[in-house]
């Protein structure tokens, strides 16, 4: 049996939310993608958004 490096519930959802990725967005990813993420592999390119120290929003894409 293949052992995940981390379980889904152990994902740092509060940290991901700082980058604009909500738990709902993560849960909506295909199961294959969630398995890849939990096993330490790259995710598909996801949109990220952060607010800088001056209140400006920076939008990009990341894995």
C-alpha positions as CSV (number, residue, x, y, z in Angstrom):
1,X,0.0,0.0,0.0
2,X,1.3,3.5,-0.9
3,X,1.8,5.8,2.0
4,X,1.0,9.5,1.6
5,X,3.7,11.9,2.8
6,X,0.9,14.0,4.4
7,X,-2.8,13.5,4.8
8,X,-5.3,15.9,3.1
9,X,-6.4,17.3,6.5
10,X,-2.8,18.1,7.3
11,X,-2.5,20.6,4.3
12,X,-1.7,24.1,5.6
13,X,-5.1,25.6,4.6
14,X,-4.6,28.8,6.6
15,X,-1.3,29.4,4.8
16,X,-2.8,28.6,1.4
17,X,-5.6,31.1,2.1
18,X,-3.0,33.9,2.4
19,X,-2.3,33.2,-1.2
20,X,-5.9,33.2,-2.3
21,X,-6.4,29.4,-2.3
22,X,-9.3,28.5,-0.2
23,X,-10.0,25.0,1.2
24,X,-13.0,24.8,-1.2
25,X,-10.7,25.5,-4.2
26,X,-8.3,22.8,-3.1
27,X,-11.2,20.3,-2.5
28,X,-12.4,20.9,-6.0
29,X,-9.2,19.7,-7.6
30,X,-9.3,16.3,-9.2
31,X,-8.4,13.4,-6.9
32,X,-5.3,12.6,-8.9
33,X,-4.0,16.2,-8.3
34,X,-4.8,15.9,-4.6
35,X,-2.8,12.6,-4.4
36,X,0.1,14.3,-6.2
37,X,0.1,17.2,-3.7
38,X,-0.1,14.9,-0.7
39,X,2.8,12.9,-2.1
40,X,5.0,16.0,-2.5
41,X,4.7,16.3,-6.2
42,X,3.9,19.5,-8.1
43,X,0.3,20.8,-8.4
44,X,-1.0,22.1,-11.7
45,X,-0.5,25.8,-12.2
46,X,-2.8,27.6,-9.8
47,X,-3.7,31.3,-9.6
48,X,-2.2,33.0,-6.4
49,X,-2.9,36.4,-5.0
50,X,-1.1,38.2,-2.1
51,X,-1.5,41.6,-0.6
52,X,1.8,43.5,-0.2
53,X,2.7,45.8,2.8
54,X,1.2,48.8,1.0
55,X,-2.2,47.1,0.4
56,X,-1.6,46.4,-3.2
57,X,-2.6,43.1,-4.7
58,X,-0.1,40.9,-6.6
59,X,-1.6,38.2,-8.8
60,X,0.4,35.4,-10.4
61,X,0.4,31.7,-11.1
62,X,2.4,29.1,-9.2
63,X,2.8,25.4,-8.6
